[in-house]
């Protein structure tokens, strides 16, 4: 999933991966929690991480379309 996030958003935004232990997987965007494996007790699907980011980006720049297919 990290590769997909870098591919779709990495050219436009800084993406930082922070290694942790214990199977933690959390995605925050601009201080807003997008996904927490700890909270939901399951792995994320790509679209449930990418779509909220697209929605935030469209609110920040409503005149620019965010291409979901890269």
Protein Blocks (a to p, Z undefined) as FASTA:
>chain_A
ZZmmmmmmmmmpccdddddehhiacddeehiafbdfklnopacdfklmmmmmmmmmmmmm
mmbccdfkZZ
